[in-house]
């Protein structure tokens, strides 16, 4: 069973994440979208909201699960028997950041990180840009899946 985790904050889920997950599922038997819980971070959306956006977006996809975790990503991988970490790359900044993390995770474990390049037209989308648009009452709906809505 090839199981990968796709870790992140997902504050909120964007079409950039969605694209990487839907393309990733062609490579793995199961992807566990894993929301990292960091008590020192301030989030725009609660953990419950972030989980709901994700679980509704992938409700029709039996190969995609959603979980939360605290602590090291590699420890969570071992706990749920996932041998791969899926990550998306948008730009050289992502590459440098991800390279250090992937090397560290390799040092700590046998877990391989698999990178997918962002689709053309999605590279500018990030959760922080979506939060900025929301804060300033802009139309965020073209940047996120339909399940991400502010009530
Ligand atoms: P983090 O809290 O680790 O920054 P994010 O929720 O921002 O997590 O992102 C999780 C993963 O999704 C990362 O691998 C990131 O590179 C990837 N990602 C985010 N937006 C995009 C995008 N537009 N295209 C490709 N990958 C993306």
Boltz pocket constraint, residues with backbone or C-beta under 6 A from the ligand:
constraints:
  - pocket:
      binder: B
      contacts: [[A, 7], [A, 8], [A, 9], [A, 10], [A, 11], [A, 12], [A, 14], [A, 15], [A, 16], [A, 17], [A, 20], [A, 86], [A, 87], [A, 88], [A, 89], [A, 90], [A, 94], [A, 116], [A, 117], [A, 118], [A, 119], [A, 122], [A, 123], [A, 124], [A, 125], [A, 126], [A, 127]]
      max_distance: 6.0
